[in-house]
């Protein structure tokens, strides 16, 4: 593989990672991780829910308070 092809492939891979990160951020893929970090930092004694429990409660809260949704 030529040097030009390697550089082009590396740039393509970097761009794909950026697009993946963006979609994950928009769709809430980082929310659980940030929530766990928040709990550990601000509420060290509180038990940390599983990711499944976190999403279940988040969706239930969205159903209870629909005015917070964009659509």
FENVENHU-V953628 format. One record per residue. RES is the residue in one small letter. SS is DSSP state (~ for helix, > for strand, _ for the rest). Layout:
# FENVENHU-V953628
res = <RES RES>
ss = <SS SS>
This chain:
# FENVENHU-V953628
res = <x x x x x x x x x x x x x x x x x x x x x x x x x x x x x x x x x x x x x x x x x x x x x x x x x x x x x x x x x x x x x x x x x x x x x x x>
ss = <_ _ ~ ~ ~ ~ ~ ~ ~ ~ ~ ~ ~ ~ ~ ~ ~ ~ ~ ~ ~ ~ ~ ~ ~ ~ _ _ _ _ ~ ~ ~ ~ ~ ~ ~ ~ ~ ~ ~ ~ _ _ _ _ _ _ _ _ ~ ~ ~ ~ ~ ~ ~ ~ ~ ~ ~ ~ ~ ~ _ ~ ~ ~ _ _ _>
